[in-house]
Amino acid sequence: MSAEFNQYVPIGMLIVIAMAFSAGLLGLSVLMGQKGRRPAIKDTPYECGMLPITAAHTRFSVKFYLVAMLFILFDIEVVFLYPWAVVFRSLSKDPQTGAVVYTAFASMLAFVGILFVGFLYALKKGAFDWGTRAKQ
């Protein structure tokens, strides 16, 4: 037990030294740093030399996040579909991998089917309605 523990002593010392060094530097910067000597203009957002027109932190619509999530969903589909197609092509050329080809095809068909159901759900909920139509 003691010999196994001695192997971890250098790692423990490194962690303790790193924590003490970082805490010491933070404490030193608090003690020696300048306090309250900054003009207010230094804390305003910088926009290429122009005065800011609006607030720096504006709120985004929920629609923005919905579109971002849909983009990620369908982007991931392409990320999985392309390597699968490359492997499937090489598998389909080999005559000894008959059952594997059908299993790979069925699994990808299930994956695309689930994504298609999600697409239909988003379409039904109006997630793709960009608000450009005139309201009737």
Residue frames relative to the residue before (quaternion, step in Angstrom):
aa qw qx qy qz dx dy dz
M 1.0000 0.0000 0.0000 0.0000 0.00 0.00 0.00
S 0.6763 0.5062 -0.2914 0.4489 3.56 0.87 -0.90
A 0.6621 0.5006 -0.3172 0.4588 3.60 0.96 -0.81
E 0.6489 0.5037 -0.3218 0.4708 3.59 1.05 -0.72
F 0.6496 0.5177 -0.3157 0.4586 3.57 1.02 -0.77
N 0.6309 0.5582 -0.3336 0.4232 3.59 1.01 -0.77
Q 0.5855 0.5751 -0.3835 0.4235 3.61 1.13 -0.41
Y 0.7199 0.4477 -0.2419 0.4721 3.61 1.12 -0.63
V 0.4433 0.7086 -0.4481 0.3170 3.61 1.25 -0.11
P 0.6690 0.4795 -0.3417 0.4536 3.70 0.80 -0.74
I 0.6310 0.5194 -0.3442 0.4623 3.59 1.03 -0.69
G 0.6488 0.5131 -0.3110 0.4680 3.58 0.97 -0.83
M 0.6485 0.5042 -0.3208 0.4716 3.58 0.98 -0.81
L 0.6383 0.5272 -0.3271 0.4556 3.59 0.98 -0.80
I 0.6516 0.5077 -0.3135 0.4684 3.59 0.97 -0.83
V 0.6631 0.4988 -0.3057 0.4670 3.59 0.93 -0.89
I 0.6617 0.4966 -0.3095 0.4687 3.61 0.92 -0.85
A 0.6568 0.5101 -0.3165 0.4564 3.60 0.94 -0.84
M 0.6676 0.4897 -0.3051 0.4706 3.59 0.96 -0.82
A 0.6542 0.4997 -0.3162 0.4715 3.58 0.96 -0.80
F 0.6488 0.5193 -0.3199 0.4551 3.60 0.96 -0.82
S 0.6940 0.4600 -0.2915 0.4709 3.60 0.85 -0.90
A 0.6441 0.4994 -0.3287 0.4771 3.62 0.99 -0.73
G 0.6399 0.5259 -0.3233 0.4577 3.58 1.01 -0.75
L 0.6678 0.4892 -0.3063 0.4700 3.59 0.93 -0.83
L 0.6439 0.5068 -0.3266 0.4710 3.59 0.99 -0.75
G 0.6601 0.5006 -0.3036 0.4706 3.58 0.95 -0.85
L 0.6479 0.5158 -0.3133 0.4648 3.57 1.01 -0.80
S 0.6642 0.4913 -0.3198 0.4639 3.60 0.95 -0.74
V 0.6262 0.5142 -0.3447 0.4740 3.61 1.08 -0.61
L 0.6932 0.4839 -0.2841 0.4523 3.59 0.92 -0.87
M 0.7914 0.3371 -0.1664 0.4820 3.57 0.87 -0.92
G 0.5399 0.6553 -0.3948 0.3509 3.60 1.22 -0.25
Q 0.5234 -0.6128 0.4856 0.3388 3.54 -1.27 0.43
K 0.1606 -0.7930 0.5841 0.0641 3.53 -0.98 0.89
G 0.8819 0.0779 -0.0579 0.4613 3.52 -0.98 0.93
R 0.5429 0.6304 -0.4114 0.3723 3.64 1.07 0.41
R 0.5221 0.6371 -0.4179 0.3833 3.58 1.25 0.18
P 0.4181 -0.6738 0.5352 0.2912 3.57 -0.98 0.74
A 0.6365 -0.5625 0.3709 0.3754 3.59 -1.17 0.54
I 0.6019 0.5837 -0.3622 0.4072 3.60 1.08 -0.62
K 0.6005 0.5761 -0.3577 0.4238 3.60 1.16 -0.52
D 0.7141 0.4506 -0.2508 0.4735 3.59 1.16 -0.56
T 0.5265 0.6148 -0.4307 0.3992 3.60 1.22 0.08
P 0.5761 -0.5920 0.4203 0.3755 3.61 -1.10 0.55
Y 0.3065 -0.7468 0.5648 0.1714 3.56 -1.05 0.77
E 0.0013 -0.7993 0.5997 -0.0395 3.56 -0.71 1.10
C 0.7766 -0.3879 0.1992 0.4546 3.56 0.22 1.33
G 0.7367 -0.4346 0.2393 0.4595 3.57 0.92 0.80
M 0.6128 0.5306 -0.3542 0.4664 3.59 1.26 -0.09
L 0.5309 -0.5936 0.4832 0.3637 3.54 -1.20 0.45
P 0.5087 -0.6544 0.4503 0.3321 3.62 -0.91 0.78
I 0.3613 -0.7486 0.5222 0.1906 3.55 -0.93 0.93
T 0.7976 0.1559 -0.0648 0.5791 3.56 0.92 -0.92
A 0.6926 -0.4387 0.3554 0.4489 3.53 -1.34 -0.03
A 0.5628 -0.6321 0.4188 0.3292 3.56 -1.09 0.66
H 0.7737 0.2627 -0.1382 0.5597 3.58 1.02 -0.72
T 0.0047 0.8031 -0.5941 0.0450 3.56 -0.07 1.29
R 0.4742 -0.6641 0.4993 0.2912 3.56 -1.17 0.53
F 0.3175 -0.7352 0.5702 0.1831 3.53 -1.02 0.85
S 0.5371 -0.6052 0.4809 0.3376 3.52 -1.20 0.56
V 0.5977 -0.5550 0.4366 0.3796 3.54 -1.23 0.50
K 0.5701 0.6078 -0.3695 0.4111 3.57 1.13 -0.64
F 0.6022 0.5635 -0.3506 0.4438 3.60 1.06 -0.70
Y 0.6975 0.4607 -0.2740 0.4755 3.58 0.87 -0.93
L 0.6143 0.5427 -0.3426 0.4591 3.57 1.09 -0.68
V 0.6562 0.4913 -0.3058 0.4843 3.58 0.95 -0.85
A 0.6399 0.5219 -0.3287 0.4584 3.60 0.98 -0.78
M 0.6635 0.4930 -0.3118 0.4684 3.60 0.94 -0.80
L 0.6477 0.5048 -0.3217 0.4714 3.59 1.00 -0.76
F 0.6234 0.5301 -0.3388 0.4643 3.56 1.03 -0.73
I 0.6571 0.4998 -0.3131 0.4694 3.58 0.91 -0.88
L 0.6317 0.5468 -0.3332 0.4369 3.58 0.96 -0.85
F 0.7572 0.3785 -0.2227 0.4835 3.58 0.72 -1.00
D 0.5751 0.5548 -0.3800 0.4659 3.59 1.20 -0.35
I 0.6463 0.5065 -0.3172 0.4744 3.58 0.99 -0.80
E 0.5826 0.5699 -0.3769 0.4402 3.57 1.09 -0.63
V 0.6785 0.4739 -0.2924 0.4791 3.58 0.89 -0.89
V 0.6242 0.5476 -0.3414 0.4405 3.58 1.01 -0.78
F 0.7048 0.4268 -0.2655 0.5006 3.61 1.03 -0.71
L 0.6614 0.5524 -0.3110 0.4009 3.57 1.01 -0.78
Y 0.6643 0.5311 -0.3258 0.4128 3.60 0.90 -0.81
P 0.6965 0.4292 -0.3089 0.4850 3.68 0.73 -0.85
W 0.6016 0.5500 -0.3651 0.4499 3.58 1.07 -0.64
A 0.6535 0.5168 -0.3203 0.4509 3.60 0.94 -0.84
V 0.6400 0.5168 -0.3313 0.4622 3.59 1.00 -0.74
V 0.6810 0.4674 -0.2873 0.4850 3.59 0.89 -0.90
F 0.6410 0.5330 -0.3282 0.4443 3.58 0.98 -0.82
R 0.6336 0.5313 -0.3334 0.4529 3.58 1.01 -0.75
S 0.6834 0.4643 -0.2948 0.4800 3.58 0.93 -0.85
L 0.6340 0.5216 -0.3337 0.4633 3.62 1.09 -0.66
S 0.6857 0.5030 -0.3034 0.4299 3.58 0.91 -0.83
K 0.6235 0.5395 -0.3456 0.4480 3.61 1.20 -0.37
D 0.6621 0.4896 -0.3008 0.4811 3.58 1.19 -0.51
P 0.3724 -0.7668 0.4708 0.2274 3.64 -0.54 1.06
Q 0.6370 0.5563 -0.3365 0.4142 3.64 1.14 -0.41
T 0.6889 0.4781 -0.2799 0.4674 3.62 1.21 -0.23
G 0.1167 0.8504 -0.5055 0.0874 3.60 0.96 0.82
A 0.7242 0.4272 -0.2549 0.4776 3.61 0.71 -1.03
V 0.6207 0.5474 -0.3428 0.4445 3.57 1.07 -0.69
V 0.6272 0.5404 -0.3374 0.4480 3.58 1.03 -0.77
Y 0.6813 0.4792 -0.2965 0.4673 3.58 0.91 -0.88
T 0.6350 0.5190 -0.3261 0.4701 3.58 1.04 -0.72
A 0.6563 0.4991 -0.3099 0.4733 3.59 0.93 -0.86
F 0.6607 0.5011 -0.3135 0.4627 3.57 0.95 -0.82
A 0.6628 0.5043 -0.3047 0.4621 3.59 0.95 -0.86
S 0.6551 0.5047 -0.3249 0.4588 3.60 0.96 -0.78
M 0.6752 0.4649 -0.3108 0.4810 3.60 0.95 -0.75
L 0.6074 0.5386 -0.3546 0.4640 3.58 1.08 -0.63
A 0.6374 0.5076 -0.3195 0.4838 3.61 1.04 -0.74
F 0.6399 0.5283 -0.3192 0.4578 3.61 0.98 -0.84
V 0.6888 0.4563 -0.2773 0.4904 3.58 0.87 -0.95
G 0.6176 0.5481 -0.3445 0.4466 3.59 1.07 -0.66
I 0.6502 0.4998 -0.3127 0.4792 3.58 0.96 -0.84
L 0.6597 0.4910 -0.3119 0.4758 3.58 0.96 -0.79
F 0.6313 0.5282 -0.3360 0.4578 3.58 1.06 -0.69
V 0.6214 0.5181 -0.3378 0.4810 3.59 1.06 -0.72
G 0.6414 0.5089 -0.3169 0.4788 3.59 1.02 -0.76
F 0.6257 0.5304 -0.3247 0.4710 3.57 1.06 -0.77
L 0.6662 0.4923 -0.3051 0.4698 3.59 0.91 -0.87
Y 0.6255 0.5304 -0.3319 0.4661 3.59 1.06 -0.75
A 0.6718 0.4810 -0.2994 0.4772 3.59 0.92 -0.91
L 0.6313 0.5271 -0.3283 0.4647 3.58 1.05 -0.72
K 0.6644 0.5041 -0.2992 0.4636 3.58 0.98 -0.86
K 0.6917 0.4750 -0.2722 0.4710 3.58 1.05 -0.78
G 0.5004 -0.6775 0.4134 0.3458 3.61 1.27 -0.15
A 0.3041 0.7828 -0.4972 0.2183 3.58 1.15 0.50
F 0.7079 0.4363 -0.2622 0.4896 3.58 1.16 -0.51
D 0.4900 0.6272 -0.4490 0.4060 3.59 1.26 0.14
W 0.2377 -0.8272 0.4984 0.1040 3.57 -0.33 1.24
G 0.5265 -0.6506 0.4167 0.3549 3.60 1.20 0.01
T 0.4876 0.6723 -0.4364 0.3462 3.61 1.17 0.32
R 0.5717 0.5734 -0.3947 0.4343 3.60 1.20 -0.27
A 0.4930 -0.6218 0.5124 0.3282 3.51 -1.19 0.54
K 0.4408 -0.6918 0.4989 0.2795 3.57 -0.90 0.87
Q 0.2700 -0.7831 0.5436 0.1350 3.57 -0.92 0.92
